[in-house]
Amino acid sequence: MLLVLFTLWLTGAQALYESLFGASTPRTLTGLLTQVTSEPGGLTLLAAGSALGALFALVVLCTTVIAFPLLLDRDVGAYVAIETSLRAVMHNPVPMLAWGLIVGAGLFLGSLPLFVGLAVVLPIFGHATWHLYRKVVEPASVIRTASN
């Protein structure tokens, strides 16, 4: 599912770029930066591209924030894990969106020193995600006791 979303995001980004600047792409990063800052469609690309990326990031957050730890913790399928993640986000939208922003900012900052900072950031986020999952989803023992 994430591979499909990634492919759709890349396709959408390419379509947006081509709709604003045509099929020819700049050869260097400097050429791209010059194109975005000096040509008329540059600000549109920044705004629409950011909105498109945010939309895909929101979908990924909503479908995976609880799903991965749930798959590791319990014997459930992907559908149940994704559904549980969606329900958790719907019941706690502000904390979940804040968590998404924290993760995004942390990944950005961890990537700045040639991606070396990710060696610090990723384990911290993994640990914090586990605690988030444990706070949001009832322990399996409570669910079994309630259903008996």
C-alpha positions in Angstrom: 0.0 0.0 0.0 2.8 2.4 0.9 4.6 1.6 -2.4 1.4 2.5 -4.3 1.0 5.7 -2.3 4.7 6.6 -3.0 4.2 5.9 -6.7 1.1 8.1 -6.8 2.9 10.9 -5.0 5.8 10.8 -7.5 3.4 10.7 -10.4 1.3 13.6 -9.0 4.5 15.6 -8.4 5.7 14.9 -11.9 2.4 15.8 -13.4 2.3 19.1 -11.5 5.8 20.0 -12.6 5.1 19.2 -16.2 1.8 21.2 -16.1 3.7 24.3 -15.0 7.1 24.0 -16.8 6.7 21.4 -19.5 8.4 18.1 -20.0 12.0 19.3 -20.0 13.7 19.1 -16.6 16.6 21.2 -15.4 19.9 19.3 -15.4 21.2 20.5 -12.0 19.8 21.3 -8.6 20.9 24.9 -9.1 18.9 25.0 -12.4 15.8 23.8 -10.6 16.2 26.3 -7.8 16.6 29.1 -10.4 13.6 27.9 -12.3 11.4 27.8 -9.2 12.5 31.2 -7.9 12.6 33.1 -11.2 9.8 31.7 -13.4 6.1 32.5 -13.0 5.0 29.0 -12.1 7.6 28.7 -9.3 5.5 29.9 -6.5 2.5 27.8 -7.8 4.8 24.8 -7.8 5.9 25.4 -4.2 2.4 26.0 -2.9 0.6 23.2 -4.8 3.6 20.8 -4.4 3.6 21.4 -0.7 -0.2 20.8 -0.5 0.1 17.7 -2.5 2.9 16.3 -0.3 1.0 17.2 2.8 -2.0 15.3 1.6 0.0 12.2 0.9 1.8 12.6 4.3 -1.6 12.8 6.0 -2.9 9.7 4.4 0.3 7.8 5.4 0.1 9.1 8.9 -3.6 8.2 9.3 -3.1 4.6 8.0 0.2 3.7 9.7 0.6 5.6 13.0 -0.9 2.7 15.0 -0.8 0.0 12.3 2.9 -0.9 12.5 3.1 -1.3 16.3 -0.2 -3.2 16.3 1.0 -5.6 13.7 4.1 -6.3 15.8 2.1 -6.6 19.1 -0.9 -8.7 18.0 -2.0 -11.4 15.6 -4.0 -9.1 13.3 -4.1 -8.5 9.6 -3.2 -5.4 7.7 -6.8 -4.4 7.2 -7.5 -4.5 10.9 -4.3 -2.6 11.7 -5.1 0.2 9.2 -8.7 0.4 10.4 -7.5 0.7 14.0 -5.0 3.4 13.0 -7.7 5.4 11.2 -10.0 5.1 14.2 -7.3 6.2 16.5 -6.6 9.3 14.4 -10.3 10.2 14.2 -10.7 9.9 18.0 -7.5 11.9 18.7 -7.0 14.3 15.7 -5.0 17.1 17.4 -2.4 14.9 19.2 -2.0 12.7 16.1 -1.5 15.7 13.8 1.0 17.1 16.3 2.8 13.8 16.4 3.0 13.9 12.5 4.5 17.4 12.6 7.0 16.4 15.3 8.1 13.3 13.2 8.3 15.4 10.0 10.4 18.1 11.7 12.6 15.5 13.4 13.2 13.7 10.2 14.1 16.9 8.5 16.5 18.0 11.2 18.0 14.5 11.4 18.6 14.6 7.6 20.5 17.8 7.7 23.9 16.5 8.9 24.3 14.2 5.9 21.6 11.9 7.3 23.8 11.0 10.3 21.3 12.5 12.7 18.7 9.9 11.7 20.8 7.4 13.7 19.7 9.4 16.7 16.2 10.4 15.7 14.8 7.1 14.3 15.3 5.0 17.5 13.8 7.8 19.6 10.8 8.0 17.3 10.4 4.2 17.3 10.4 4.1 21.1 8.0 7.1 21.3 5.7 5.5 18.7 5.5 2.3 20.8 4.4 4.4 23.8 1.9 6.3 21.7 0.4 2.9 20.6 0.3 1.6 24.1 -1.6 4.8 25.3 -4.1 4.7 22.5 -4.9 1.0 22.1 -6.2 -1.1 24.9 -4.1 -4.0 26.1 -5.1 -7.3 24.6 -5.8 -8.7 28.1 -8.5 -6.0 28.7 -10.1 -6.9 25.3 -10.2 -10.6 26.1 -11.6 -10.1 29.6 -14.3 -7.7 28.3 -15.4 -10.2 25.6 -15.7 -13.2 28.0 
